[in-house]
Amino acid sequence: MSNSSQTESDHLEISRWQENHGNFLLAVTAAIILFGSGVLACRQSQMLPKSLVRPPIVDPEQVLADQAAEAGDFGPRQTITVRVSGAGSDEGKMKLAVYISPHGFNDPDQALGTDSWIIRDGLCEGKFGLPEGITELAIAAFHDVNDNGILDRNAFGIPSERYGFTGNARGVTGPPTFEEALVPITEGPIDISIR
């Protein structure tokens, strides 16, 4: 009789261990998933612009002329035409930021200039003047559907609003580099398309 009761208590201990072992594995799996989601959200939020909160340029020609005057360059300006397509609707505005160096790329505070453009039939087009002497640039654009001035993201930090860069550059785990979005500036009119 003592062997029988010993076997039953061993069986009860094993089933309790198996039950707790399953709960332990479930808890470890949930912790790994939560930690991974947190790392992904943190990485995405560090690599993508939080917002383009600088006020729109009221008179781009005057701003560029002032910058050229500060640099001692009073020469002619290069005219750049930009067409942005792929907006999901005509709601909100298209936010653009122009960068002329890799330093501070994708940080609107480091951009040469930012602006907001009206969207019509999913497209927007505009022109701006570029001071002489600039040999390359990159443009980042996003469709600010709710016109709140920021690139909205989902819970995982992935952008929920459409965005694009010159050269149709795309990054693997975040935005592309300046070199991937680079557009060389040449003599004559320059037309740039962003999708």
KAHU-V497247 format. One line per field, one symbol per residue. phi: phi as a letter, one per 30 degrees, with the letter a starting at -180 (. if undefined). psi: psi as a letter, one per 20 degrees, with the letter a starting at -180 (. if undefined). A space follows every 50 residues. Layout:
BEGIN
phi: ???
psi: ???
END
This chain:
BEGIN
phi: .dddddddddddddddddddddddddddddddddddddddddddddccdd accdddddbedddddddddddiccddcdcccbccbjddacdibccbbccc addieicedcddababcdcbhibbbabbcbedjdcaabbcbbddechcib ddbddcideccdbabeihdbddcldddeddcdbdccdidbcbcbc
psi: hhhghggghggghghgghghgghghggggggggggghggggggghhiqph rmiqqqpgnhggghggghhhijojrrqppppppprjphajqbrppqppqj qhpjpjohijqhqqrpqqppkjqqqrqqqpqqipiqrqppqqongjljjq oqqahjjppiqqrrrqjkqprgjaqrrghhjppqprqrqppppp.
END
